[in-house]
Amino acid sequence: MNADTNSIWFISPTQTPPVVEPEFATFSSYPIDVTTDALNYVYVTDTDADKIWKFSESGDSLLAFGYHSTGHDTIGFNKPKGVAIDDSGFIWVADCHNHCIKKFDAGGNFKFMFGQHGHQFGEFREPCGIAFDEAGYLWVCDYKNDRVQKFDRWGNFILAVPERDKYGKGGTLDIIDEDSLSPPFKQVSIGVQNNGDTDDEDGMKCNLRRPTGISILGERVYVTDNKQGWISIFDTAGNHITIIGQNTGLKKPWDNQVDNEGNLIVADVGNHRIVEFNQWGFPILVFGIQGDSAGQFKKPYGVGLSSDGKYLYVCDTYNNRVQKFLMRFEPQRKLKDGIMAWGNKSLIFYALNQNYPNPFTKKTSIGFTICVQEGREQTVPVSLKIYDISGRVVKTLINSQLGSGRYTAVWNGYDEMNRRVSSGVYFCELNVEDQRLTRKLILVK
């Protein structure tokens, strides 16, 4: 087992990422899923070896546990597929072919398990991807039951999406009253039609066929539909919202990861590539081809982001390795409608919104907010600049003293010499008293 470091590329849709080192970690068998915790430790399911691995940010191996077991052995696994870390640092594993979920502490010590083979609520047929929402509920892709199930931290069943029995028929669904962990129960219907398909107002079917990967941002749950080749989005109450990725050529997608800006990264297994969609479902980034060189893939199954969204980890499954990519220059924290930070001595709040539209062809609007609190000068030095992927300043949109307020700048795709720039990835940087926030812009022609 090796754990090598410094596997970082900068990603652009028009060029192969420059290689530093291809292997963040290498395996003797097939890694399927990867995730990180709040401290940016990296966790990988070594599926064929029936192990869970933990790495540092630099790729040092810190922990490995598990062995092959075909029963409900507390530490053994049978093809573990999904891994997730809760906000207390506990490690949760989808023990796929043992049809259960297992919980371990940070040292790999068994805590408890729940689930068994079956089609009833709370049972599984090959659980795969797992993820926690902000309220602390665990969501599980129940692969061969064609559904996603939601549980509390004690393994109590909450709901299933879509609601159906093993034959795909409609009906009602028992949901635990979330004001109590014990009965009585209440009955709800998520609106499944009698043929097992659920249509939203736009007529898009939200039935699931072989759900494999899952990620959650706020109230949105993103589920990879492996067989139908798209991502279905639900809210945390189980209501269908929309579909992303249909008619984009996805082939057997497996995992997905939503970043702090609402962009969705998908492991496009059958095409040996990674695809990124913006929050409106438009593909903005595609990279990777079949191969075993750095930046190439053979059936990449898993994707995971560092907690700040700066680095992307990809389970390059049939190359038996995990590769690491640089997704942005600066770490960012999430805000409901933008990216935020506090300035010196917490006397300045500033936020940089995602440009709209993005991608754009002619011009795009960039909004930002400055809030200078009492107790200091009421204007601050602010600059807003556009950079290309090499870090060169393309255009300075704002460079002045600004006070509290909401501002909008417009970039028309021209540089300082009033020349139209080429299509590609650009970065918008807001600088407030030498504190920086960055957004990624996509210009297309």
Phi, psi and omega per residue, in radians:
M1 nan 2.187 3.141
N2 -2.000 2.668 3.028
A3 -2.421 1.646 -3.101
D4 -1.707 2.823 -2.969
T5 -2.112 3.101 2.976
N6 1.147 0.518 3.111
S7 -1.511 1.450 -3.011
I8 -2.237 2.283 3.011
W9 -2.234 2.647 2.917
F10 -1.629 2.349 -2.981
I11 -1.756 2.315 2.993
S12 -2.477 2.642 -3.092
P13 -1.336 -0.067 -3.020
T14 -2.023 -0.020 -3.126
Q15 -2.609 2.729 3.076
T16 -1.275 2.292 -3.122
P17 -1.041 2.362 3.097
P18 -1.131 2.368 -3.011
V19 -1.587 2.340 2.943
V20 -1.847 -0.873 -3.133
E21 -2.861 2.169 -2.978
P22 -1.351 -0.453 -3.011
E23 -1.878 1.860 2.921
F24 -1.212 -0.727 3.040
A25 -2.659 2.489 3.085
T26 -2.071 2.652 -3.015
F27 -2.295 2.799 3.066
S28 -1.544 -0.170 3.134
S29 -2.435 -2.711 -2.921
Y30 -1.733 1.889 2.989
P31 -1.324 2.340 -3.057
I32 -1.940 -0.798 -3.040
D33 -2.204 2.643 3.116
V34 -2.501 2.450 3.079
T35 -2.595 2.976 3.103
T36 -2.275 2.841 3.055
D37 -1.887 -3.029 -3.073
A38 -1.137 -0.395 3.121
L39 -1.662 0.112 3.110
N40 1.180 0.429 2.869
Y41 -1.233 2.581 -3.036
V42 -1.942 2.316 -3.118
Y43 -2.106 2.375 -3.064
V44 -2.335 2.380 2.989
T45 -1.548 2.017 3.083
D46 -1.596 1.491 -2.811
T47 -1.134 -0.866 -3.109
D48 -1.232 -0.436 3.102
A49 -1.558 -0.080 3.114
D50 1.005 0.827 -3.142
K51 -2.335 2.770 2.969
I52 -2.028 2.294 -3.136
W53 -2.002 2.555 3.042
K54 -2.171 2.330 -3.113
F55 -2.218 2.719 2.951
S56 -1.364 3.000 3.089
E57 -1.020 -0.528 -3.098
S58 -1.566 0.036 3.057
G59 1.654 0.168 3.086
D60 -1.316 2.326 3.115
S61 -1.306 2.121 -3.073
L62 -1.906 -0.462 -3.036
L63 -2.800 2.471 2.990
A64 -2.550 2.320 3.096
F65 -2.603 2.718 3.125
G66 2.004 2.746 3.078
Y67 -2.744 3.015 -3.075
H68 -1.301 2.262 3.081
S69 -2.658 2.310 -3.113
T70 -1.724 0.056 3.084
G71 -1.982 -2.895 3.106
H72 -1.554 0.860 3.014
D73 -1.118 2.479 -3.016
T74 -1.196 -0.622 -3.093
I75 -1.881 -0.389 -3.126
G76 -1.292 2.740 3.128
F77 -2.297 2.800 3.001
N78 -2.330 1.607 -3.110
K79 1.103 1.089 3.070
P80 -1.118 2.335 -3.061
K81 -1.957 -0.853 -3.065
G82 -1.925 2.612 3.063
V83 -2.454 2.448 3.114
A84 -2.539 2.655 -3.141
I85 -2.063 2.216 3.123
D86 -1.482 3.107 -3.033
D87 -1.291 -0.082 3.040
S88 -1.750 0.029 3.098
G89 1.535 0.133 3.084
F90 -1.327 2.557 -3.105
I91 -1.755 2.158 3.130
W92 -1.971 2.369 -3.046
V93 -2.276 2.315 2.991
A94 -1.499 1.810 3.134
D95 -1.466 1.518 -2.829
C96 -0.975 -1.023 -3.017
H97 -1.452 -0.068 2.924
N98 -1.697 -0.018 2.979
H99 1.014 0.803 3.140
C100 -2.675 2.952 3.084
I101 -1.990 2.339 -3.123
K102 -2.134 2.524 -3.136
K103 -2.042 2.354 3.137
F104 -2.293 2.690 3.024
D105 -1.398 -3.122 -3.042
A106 -1.136 -0.305 3.104
G107 -1.665 0.114 3.133
G108 1.457 0.252 3.121
N109 -1.516 2.300 -3.071
F110 -1.106 2.410 3.082
K111 -1.961 -0.998 3.040
F112 -2.910 3.009 3.097
M113 -2.442 2.821 3.028
F114 -2.626 2.768 3.124
G115 1.753 2.727 3.062
Q116 -2.697 2.987 -3.122
H117 -1.191 2.295 3.097
G118 2.815 -3.133 -3.090
H119 -2.014 -0.059 3.109
Q120 -1.274 2.857 3.086
F121 -1.073 2.332 -3.086
G122 1.595 -0.115 3.070
E123 -1.877 2.876 -3.058
F124 -2.369 2.697 2.853
R125 -2.240 1.650 3.135
E126 1.132 1.239 3.051
P127 -1.138 2.445 -3.093
C128 -2.095 -1.799 -3.070
G129 -1.209 2.522 3.096
I130 -2.392 2.662 3.138
A131 -2.814 2.670 3.078
F132 -1.786 2.482 2.998
D133 -1.599 3.094 -3.047
E134 -1.194 -0.363 3.098
A135 -1.472 -0.051 3.095
G136 1.599 0.187 3.097
Y137 -1.507 2.519 -3.136
L138 -1.695 2.245 3.096
W139 -1.898 2.345 -3.042
V140 -2.211 2.224 3.011
C141 -1.359 1.921 -3.126
D142 -1.621 1.515 -2.842
Y143 -0.924 -1.074 -3.030
K144 -1.457 -0.104 2.968
N145 -1.625 0.023 3.058
D146 0.946 0.847 -3.130
R147 -2.744 2.952 2.985
V148 -2.072 2.367 3.123
Q149 -2.018 2.587 -3.114
K150 -2.018 2.333 -3.092
F151 -2.326 2.733 2.950
D152 -1.458 -3.118 -3.042
R153 -1.207 -0.246 3.134
W154 -1.714 0.110 3.115
G155 1.479 0.218 3.092
N156 -1.385 2.292 -3.126
F157 -1.172 2.373 3.114
I158 -1.942 -0.988 3.128
L159 -2.781 2.915 3.055
A160 -2.200 2.502 -3.139
V161 -2.315 2.217 -0.302
P162 -1.157 2.750 3.122
E163 -1.358 2.144 -3.126
R164 -2.916 2.864 2.981
D165 -1.679 -2.994 -3.029
K166 -1.172 -0.318 -3.133
Y167 -1.629 0.026 3.112
G168 1.356 0.375 3.140
K169 -1.532 2.726 3.106
G170 -1.392 3.068 3.136
G171 2.768 -2.751 3.117
T172 -1.845 2.941 -3.024
L173 -2.362 2.298 3.040
D174 -1.361 2.218 3.063
I175 -2.160 2.288 3.072
I176 -1.153 2.302 3.057
D177 -1.046 2.016 -3.032
E178 -1.258 -0.076 3.007
D179 -1.451 -0.110 -3.114
S180 -2.615 2.604 3.111
L181 -1.632 0.138 -3.130
S182 -2.338 2.881 3.093
P183 -0.967 2.804 0.255
P184 -1.384 2.860 3.135
F185 -1.829 2.841 3.019
K186 -2.156 2.674 -3.100
Q187 -1.819 2.315 3.043
V188 -2.371 2.778 3.016
S189 -2.148 2.325 3.126
I190 -1.607 0.084 2.985
G191 1.545 0.568 3.094
V192 -1.298 2.316 3.112
Q193 -1.306 2.894 -3.093
N194 -1.133 -0.401 3.104
N195 -1.512 0.089 3.094
G196 1.549 -0.066 3.112
D197 -1.761 2.546 3.089
T198 -2.048 2.246 -3.133
D199 -1.917 2.378 2.994
D200 -1.545 -3.003 -3.045
E201 -1.128 -0.426 3.127
D202 -1.542 0.045 3.099
G203 1.416 0.181 -3.135
M204 -1.469 2.254 -3.128
K205 -1.250 2.344 3.139
C206 -2.030 0.365 2.973
N207 -1.194 2.611 -3.137
L208 -1.823 2.464 3.062
R209 -2.295 1.808 -3.123
R210 1.111 1.138 3.064
P211 -1.222 2.347 -3.021
T212 -2.190 -0.749 -3.069
G213 -2.113 2.666 -3.096
I214 -2.619 2.458 2.990
S215 -2.536 2.792 -3.005
I216 -2.426 2.361 3.012
L217 -2.338 2.026 -3.109
G218 1.064 -2.133 -3.120
E219 -1.686 0.125 -3.096
R220 -1.854 2.311 3.140
V221 -1.979 2.105 -3.076
Y222 -1.833 2.082 -3.048
V223 -2.100 2.176 3.076
T224 -1.343 2.153 3.062
D225 -1.709 1.697 -2.987
N226 -1.114 -0.704 -3.041
K227 -1.403 -0.644 -3.118
Q228 -1.532 -0.203 2.996
G229 1.318 0.705 3.065
W230 -2.680 -3.130 3.085
I231 -1.986 2.155 3.049
S232 -1.653 2.406 -3.128
I233 -2.008 2.241 3.093
F234 -2.146 2.821 2.917
D235 -1.571 3.018 -3.030
T236 -1.292 -0.079 3.004
A237 -1.617 -0.049 3.098
G238 1.693 0.084 3.136
N239 -1.445 2.377 3.133
H240 -1.313 2.408 -3.134
I241 -1.886 -0.994 -3.086
T242 -2.905 -3.086 3.092
I243 -2.222 2.444 3.072
I244 -2.113 2.401 3.001
G245 1.738 -0.092 3.102
Q246 -1.171 2.496 3.133
N247 1.105 0.465 3.082
T248 -1.984 0.110 3.066
G249 1.499 0.181 3.079
L250 -1.062 2.389 -3.100
K251 -2.254 1.907 -3.137
K252 0.955 0.885 3.085
P253 -1.100 2.572 -3.089
W254 -2.055 -1.195 -3.063
D255 -1.813 2.844 3.002
N256 -2.539 2.755 3.108
Q257 -2.554 2.134 3.094
V258 -1.620 2.379 -3.139
D259 -1.624 -3.135 -3.063
N260 -1.159 -0.281 -3.140
E261 -1.682 -0.024 -3.115
G262 1.560 0.082 3.029
N263 -1.355 2.517 -3.040
L264 -2.004 2.174 3.138
I265 -1.832 2.246 -3.015
V266 -2.151 2.343 3.027
A267 -1.470 1.805 -3.096
D268 -1.566 1.429 -2.931
V269 -1.032 -0.883 -3.035
G270 -1.150 -0.397 3.103
N271 -1.761 0.039 3.089
H272 0.976 0.857 -3.071
R273 -2.685 3.000 3.052
I274 -2.039 2.358 3.134
V275 -2.151 2.323 3.066
E276 -1.971 2.287 3.077
F277 -1.935 2.518 3.036
N278 -1.405 3.134 -3.025
Q279 -1.166 -0.232 3.070
W280 -1.699 0.080 3.059
G281 1.530 0.228 -3.132
F282 -1.615 2.249 3.094
P283 -1.134 2.169 -3.108
I284 -2.032 -0.190 -3.080
L285 -2.717 2.259 3.069
V286 -2.374 2.228 3.091
F287 -2.595 2.664 3.133
G288 1.852 2.464 2.985
I289 -2.371 2.965 -3.140
Q290 -1.212 2.301 3.123
G291 2.830 3.125 -3.121
D292 -2.090 0.202 3.049
S293 -1.418 2.982 3.109
A294 -1.046 2.317 -3.126
G295 1.428 -0.059 3.036
Q296 -1.806 2.836 -3.043
F297 -2.392 2.710 2.869
K298 -2.209 1.712 -3.135
K299 0.977 1.265 3.079
P300 -1.323 1.999 -3.065
Y301 -1.626 -0.757 -2.982
G302 -1.958 2.560 3.031
V303 -2.363 2.497 3.096
G304 -2.635 2.530 -3.126
L305 -1.923 2.570 2.961
S306 -1.103 2.787 -3.026
S307 -1.076 -0.477 3.106
D308 -1.592 0.027 3.107
G309 1.319 0.122 -3.043
K310 -1.378 -0.660 -3.072
Y311 -2.046 2.485 3.060
L312 -1.945 2.276 3.052
Y313 -1.873 2.319 -3.104
V314 -2.150 2.169 2.994
C315 -1.333 1.753 3.096
D316 -1.474 1.383 -2.752
T317 -1.065 -0.892 -3.064
Y318 -1.433 -0.047 2.903
N319 -1.708 0.063 3.059
N320 0.967 0.836 -3.107
R321 -2.718 2.889 2.956
V322 -2.008 2.250 3.091
Q323 -1.856 2.644 -3.081
K324 -2.145 2.327 -3.078
F325 -2.208 2.608 3.033
L326 -1.602 2.069 -3.085
M327 -1.661 -0.461 3.122
R328 -2.701 2.827 -3.115
F329 -1.305 -0.726 -3.031
E330 -2.004 2.449 3.008
P331 -1.151 2.612 -3.121
Q332 -2.359 2.599 3.054
R333 -1.899 2.637 -3.026
K334 -1.497 2.517 3.021
L335 -2.323 2.670 -3.029
K336 -0.963 -0.736 -3.104
D337 -2.198 0.367 3.110
G338 3.133 -2.929 3.086
I339 -1.967 2.288 -2.985
M340 -2.168 2.886 3.014
A341 -2.858 2.889 3.025
W342 -1.926 2.483 -3.138
G343 -1.539 -2.817 -3.058
N344 -1.024 2.276 3.086
K345 0.997 0.430 3.067
S346 0.997 0.538 3.134
L347 -1.765 -0.088 3.108
I348 -2.279 2.267 2.978
F349 -1.938 2.390 3.114
Y350 -2.543 2.567 -3.076
A351 -2.415 2.460 3.116
L352 -2.081 2.025 -3.139
N353 -1.433 2.794 3.013
Q354 -1.185 2.395 3.100
N355 -1.106 2.697 3.113
Y356 -2.471 2.334 -0.102
P357 -1.309 2.847 3.081
N358 -2.641 2.004 0.048
P359 -1.153 2.855 3.117
F360 -2.380 2.816 -3.113
T361 -1.991 -0.693 -3.078
K362 -1.960 -0.887 3.130
K363 -2.673 2.779 -3.129
T364 -2.508 2.593 -3.124
S365 -1.792 2.406 -3.116
I366 -2.155 2.015 -3.121
G367 -1.780 2.536 3.060
F368 -2.630 2.812 -3.077
T369 -2.239 2.403 3.045
I370 -2.146 2.304 3.081
C371 -2.327 1.881 3.138
V372 -1.704 2.085 -3.094
Q373 -1.419 2.846 3.132
E374 -1.117 2.654 3.104
G375 1.842 0.063 3.112
R376 -2.669 3.074 3.107
E377 -1.012 2.527 -2.987
Q378 -1.558 -0.015 2.985
T379 -2.198 2.644 -3.119
V380 -2.363 2.659 3.078
P381 -1.231 2.220 -3.091
V382 -2.301 2.342 2.987
S383 -2.284 2.584 3.085
L384 -2.312 1.979 -3.018
K385 -2.241 2.663 3.054
I386 -1.839 2.285 3.119
Y387 -2.075 2.610 2.980
D388 -1.563 -3.109 -3.017
I389 -1.238 -0.243 3.093
S390 -1.543 -0.067 -3.117
G391 1.579 0.119 3.133
R392 -1.428 2.392 3.095
V393 -1.209 2.141 3.126
V394 -1.646 -0.754 -3.076
K395 -2.689 2.324 2.993
T396 -1.711 2.013 -3.104
L397 -1.553 -0.651 -3.128
I398 -2.481 2.396 3.027
N399 -2.692 1.506 -3.023
S400 -2.834 3.085 3.047
Q401 -1.508 2.243 -3.134
L402 -2.266 2.582 3.038
G403 -1.778 -2.989 -3.119
S404 -1.070 2.426 3.108
G405 2.780 3.012 3.047
R406 -1.799 2.297 -3.034
Y407 -2.225 2.676 3.061
T408 -2.368 2.253 3.048
A409 -2.006 2.611 -3.134
V410 -2.094 2.259 3.049
W411 -1.956 2.252 -3.075
N412 -1.709 0.148 3.108
G413 1.484 0.260 3.126
Y414 -1.924 2.678 3.141
D415 -1.618 -2.989 -3.102
E416 -1.134 -0.413 3.119
M417 -1.613 0.217 3.138
N418 1.086 0.598 3.071
R419 -1.847 2.431 3.107
R420 -1.181 2.203 -3.121
V421 -1.474 2.865 -3.084
S422 -1.402 2.853 3.084
S423 -1.112 2.639 3.088
G424 2.591 -2.894 -3.134
V425 -1.618 2.308 3.049
Y426 -2.266 2.875 3.130
F427 -2.187 2.365 3.044
C428 -1.806 2.161 -3.105
E429 -2.036 2.152 3.009
L430 -1.680 2.154 -3.122
N431 -2.058 2.045 3.115
V432 -2.138 1.910 -3.087
E433 0.875 0.815 3.104
D434 1.171 0.261 2.984
Q435 -1.810 2.297 -2.929
R436 -2.075 2.481 2.952
L437 -2.239 2.560 -3.018
T438 -2.313 2.496 3.007
R439 -2.220 2.594 3.119
K440 -1.676 2.278 3.125
L441 -2.008 2.513 3.104
I442 -2.109 2.041 3.096
L443 -1.797 2.205 3.107
V444 -2.203 2.717 3.131
K445 -2.189 nan nan
